[in-house]
């Protein structure tokens, strides 16, 4: 038996094997062979190589994120993939042995996620009588859990793992001593196909690593069939609508919100790139922006990383209108920082919080999203998201006849095919206009 520590749920990871010496060998020889075999088995266990397929997927995931992923993935991608595994994949197949995870199982998981969304682990008390009347309030105080939650547990209802652990600890017991685990769907609302694709990619990467390390014989995700959702047509702002929206931005009281949305319209930058934009990367004389950072948050701190792909590291030429907006904003920011004095946090960022701290992705995707939608609804404009301003920028360039190669470089796409695939709808619309223009020009000519 070889111990490999503990998994994410606090259970000891043990690997066992059996050795039978050949017949007709001496006892000393058999003992030497057994010792050699045990040594090789322990080496394989500690290196997680040449394993049989009896290990569980949760063990593989834990090993992958501890030993492999930190050396291959950016921190932001690593954190995202851990979130995807914990919330979407492990509840379905984490308990299964690798040999039991087939392509059909992966198909089943992806279809379930697409139809019903993620599942979560809930816990039910084995013996609710432990929380009979008279004991509930003291148990509530000792466990640090609300009384209503204690009453729900006493009625045999589902409670979350963190709550169940607190109750078990209050009784001096382990979680599994008092509670039974149950996996159930959180809602009947499914996950969009784009999110399914991200889950599939993250899962496949783990199986691919296991394949390379000779832990498994094949990757069950490779031939899995991803569910196809209904193709939603994007709403794009046309040139007139973009002009109108730029005028309406003056109605927003927060200057950072105004400048942030205007910059997204004029540049087509990603939201993380906007949040990570610093004044030192803005040349107002030449009229250029150097995109070299994307901002994210991890361990309670703001962090800067290189953009999404190598081609995302780029220089964007900006028009005179945006140069003027940024110049005015810089002057306002300098004046505002002087007024705040020591309260101002100097990050050197272009768009910030009102005290100089970075504008968080949470603010941009929640608060700014609400402000934008309220503005769009007020002026009867298409209901779009903040990220759709990037698409609006792209559609303006496409309709202006800018070659796809330059649009792809402007947006920071890895290749022109990505641009063509994302904006196929706009390209088709433009092609129809071209055909119509030719028809009008040659009207009456046979």
N, C-alpha and C positions, 0 to 999 in steps of 0.2 A: 504494500500500500504506500502511495506517495501522496503527501498533502501539498496542495497548491494554494493554501490560504483560504480566503472566504470570498464568496460572490457578492453581488450587489444587495442581496437580501439577507446577508449575514450567515449564510449556510456554508459549512466547510466544504471545500472542493477536494474530493478524494479520487484518485485513480488507482485501480487495482488490476492485477493480472495474475495468472497462474503459470507456473513452469513445471513441466514433467520431464525429467531426465531420460535419455535414451535407455533402452533395456541393456542389461549385461555390462553396465559400467560400475566401477567400484564406488563405494560410498564417498570417498574423498574426491573422486573425479566428479561425481554428481553434485557435490557441494560446491566445487569450483565453478562448474557450469552454471549452477543456480545463482551464485554470487555475481558472475559476469553478466548473466541475463538481467538480474535486478539492477545492476549498475547502468546498463544500456537503457533499460526501461525508465529509470529515474532521469537520465539525461534527456530522453525524448519528452518526458513529461515537463521538465523544467524549461525546455526550449519550445514546447508545444508543436514539435514537428513529428512527422510520420505517425501521428495519432490515428487511432481507429475512429470510426464515425459514431462512437457511442457517447461522445461528449455532447452536451446540450448547447443549443444556439446561444443562450444567455451567457454561457461560459466563453464561447468564442467571441461574442461581442465585447465582453469585459476585457479579454486579452487584447483584442484588436485596438480598442480605444486607449489602452494603457501602453502597449508596446509598439504599435505600428502607426496608427493615425497621427500622433503628435509629430512624427517625422515626415509625413506626407501632405498633411492638410494645413491650411491656414487656420489660425485659432477660431476665427468666426465660423468657418465651414465646419470645423470639428465640433464646436458647440451646437451648431444647427443639426448636425448628423446625430449627435447624442440625444438631442431633443426628439428627433424623428424616431429613433430606435425606442426610446423609453415610452413614448406616447402612442406610437402606432404599430410598431412591429413586435416588440417583446411581449405585449399582452396576447398576441395571437400565436407566435411560434417560439417564444423564448424558452418554454418548457420542453420543447421537442428535441429529441436527439437528432444530430445532423443526418444520420442515415434515413430518418423518417421524413425529412423535409424534401419533398419532391416538387417538380414543376407544377403539378396539380394543386399542391398545398399553397404555393405562392399565388397561383391564379385565384384560389379561394380567398386568400387574404386580401388581395388587391380588389377583388369584386366586392367583398364585404366592406372594405374601407370606402369604396366608391358609393355604395348604396347607403350605408348606415353610419359612416364616420368612425372615429376612434373609440376604443374601449378603455375602460379603467378598472383597476382592481378595487373591489369593495369587500368589506368584511362583515360577517354576521356572528354574533355571540353564540357559542355552543350551548351555554347554559344561562339564559337571560335571568334566571332566578337569583343569580349573584347580585343583581341590581334591583332587588325587591324594594318595596316601599320602606322608607326609613334609612336606606343605605345610599340613596341616589345623590342627595345633596352633599354628604361627606365625600363620596366618590368624585363628584364634580369638582369640589375644591382641591382634592388631592391630585387629581389628574390634570387640572387646569383646563377642563373642558366645560362648555356651557351645559347647564342643567337640561335644557331641551334636547341636546345631543345625547346625553346619558339616558333620557327617557326613550329616545328613538332606539338606542341600542338595547334597552330593556324590553322593548316591544318586538325585538327580533328583526328590526329594519337594517338596511345597509348603511354602513358608515365608511369613511375613507380610512386608508391605511394609517396615516399620521395620527388620526384620532384614536384608532384602535390600539396603536402602540402606546399612547399615553394612558389609556384605560388599563391595559395589561400591566404596564409598569407600576401603576397605582396599586395593583393587587400583588405586585412582586412576581409576576408571571411573564413568560415569553409570549409573543404575539400568537403563535400557533397553538399555545396551550388553551387560550380562551376564545379564539376566533377561527372561523372557517373562511377561506378565501373564495371569492366568486368574481369572475370576469364578466362584465356586461357592457353593452353599448351605452354611451353617454346620451345619444340622441338618435333620431331617425334621419338626421340630415347628413348626406354623404359628403365626400371630399371631392373637390374638382380634379379633373384629369391632370392638370398641370402640377398639382401637389402630389398626386399619385406618382407622377414621373419622378419627382424628387425623392420620394420614399423608395421607389424602385432602384434608383441610381445608388443611393446610400446603402441599401441592402446588398445589391450586387457587388459593390466594392469589398464588402466584408467576406462574401463567399469567394470572390476572386482571389483574395489574399490567402484564404484557407486552401484554395486549389493550388496556389503556387508553393505553399508550405507542405504540400502532400497530406493535408489533414482530410480532405475530401477528394472524390474522383471527378466530380463535375459541379458546375455552378447551376443550381436549379432555377435561377432567375433569368438566365440567358434566353430561354425559349418560352418564358411566361408571356401571357397575353395581357397587356394593359387595357383596362376598360376605357372605352372611348366615350367621352361625354358629348353633350350637345355643343356644336360649334357656335359660340356666341359672336355675333358681329360687334366689333369695337365701335364705340362712338368716338369720332374724331372732331376736334374743333377745326373749322375751315379758317381761311385767312381773315375774313370779316369777323368771325366769332372770337378769334384770338385778339384782334385789335380791340374789340369791344371789352373783352375780359381785362386786358391791360389797362383800359380806362377805368374800369370798375374797381381795380385793386386799391385805388385811393380811398375807398370806403372802409378799408381795413385799418384799425387803429394801431396795430402792431407793425412798426416799420420793418422788422425782420421778416414778418410774414409777407408783406408787400414785395420786398426785394427778393425773397426766396422764390416766390411763385413767378415773378417776372424773369428771374434768371433761368428757371426751368423752361419757361416758354421760349426764351431767346436762344438757349444753348442745347436743350435736349439732354442735359446731364441726368444721371441717376440721382435719386434722393440722397443716398449715402455719400456720393461724390460732392453734392452741394453742401452737406453738413460738414464734410472734411475739407472744404475749400478755405484757404488762408490768403490774406492780403498779399503775402510775398509771392504768391503764384498768380497774381492778377497784375498785368501790365496795362494800365489805363492809357498810357501814351501810344503803345503799339496796338492796343485793342485786342489783347489775347488773354486767355485763361489756360493755365497749365494744370491739367487734371492728373494728380499723382497720388491722391489719398482717397480712401473711403472711411467713414467714421462708423464705429460700432461700439457696443457696450458689453463688457464682460467683467464678472467679479465686482460689480458695482462701480466700475471705472470706465471712462471713455478711452477708447483706443483707436489708433490710426493704422490702417493697413493699406497695402497697394490695391488698386482697383481690381475689378472682377477678373479680367484677363490681361495679358501683356499688351494687347492692342487697345485696352482701355486707358493705358497711360498715354495721354495725347494732349495736343495743343488745340484749343478751339478759338477761332477768330470770332470776335463779338462785334455787333453793329454799333453805330454811334449812339443809338437810343439807350442801349444797355450800359455803354460807357458812362453816359450822363447819369443814369440811375445809380450806378455803383459809386460814382464820384460823390454825388449828393449823400449817399448812404454812409460813405466813409467819413465825410465831414460831420454828419449827425452822430455817428458812433464815437468819434473823438471827443465831441462836445459832451455827449452823454456820459462817457467814461470819466471825464473831468468832474462832472457834477456828482457822480457816485463816489469818487475818490477811492479809498481803500476797499470799498465794497465791490469794485469792478474786478472781475477775474479776467485777466488778459490772456486769451488763448490765441489771439491773432487771427481769429476766424472771421469770415465775411458775414455770415448769418449766425446769430447767437441768441442765447436767452437774454432777458432784459438786464442781466448783471454780468454779461460777458462770457458766461459758460457756453459750451457748445450747444447748438440746437439739437436736441436728442431726436433719434428716429421715432421715439414714442410720440413726441410733440408733433413732429412732421406728419406722421401717419394717422394720428388721432385728432388732435386739436386743429391742426392746419387743414386736415381733410374736412372737418366739420365746417370750418370757416369758408373753405372753397365751395362746398356743396350748398351752403346757405346763400352764397353770392350767386352761384349758377342758377339756383331755383328762383331767386328774386328777380333775375333778369332774363328768365326763360331761355337759358342756355342748356346744352346737353349735359346730362348727369354723369360726369366723369370723375375719376380718382386723381390724386396728385400725380401718380406715376404716368397717367395718361397725357400729361403735359409734354412728356418726352415723346410720346407718339404723335402729339399735335405738331411738335417741331419737325419730326420726320416726315409727316404728311405734307407739310408746307414745302419742304425741300423736294419731295417727289413730284408734287404738282407743279413746282417751278421748273422741272426738267433737269434737276441736278443729277449727274451720273451716279449710279448706285455705288460705285467704288468710293466716291467722295462722301456720300451719305454714310456708308458703313464706317469709314474712318472717323467721321464727325461724331458718330454715336458710340464709337469704341467697340464695335462688333468684331468678333474674331475673323469673320469672312463675309463676303457679299451674300452668300446663300442664307445666312442668318437674317440679314436685312430683308431679303426678298421673301423669305418664309413668314416673318413676322408681319410684314406690310403688304402681303399678297393682295388683300382687299383693296388697299389704296392703289397699288399698281394696276389692278384690273380696272378700277374706276378711271384711272388716268388713260389707260389704253382705249376704253370706250369713248372718252372725250376726243382722243386723237382720231379714232375712226369716224366719229361724228363730224369733226372738223374737216376731214378729207371729203366726207360725203357732201357737206355744205359747200365746200370749195368747188366741187365738181358737179354740182346740182344740174341736172338736165343733160349731162354729157354721157353718151352711151359708149 
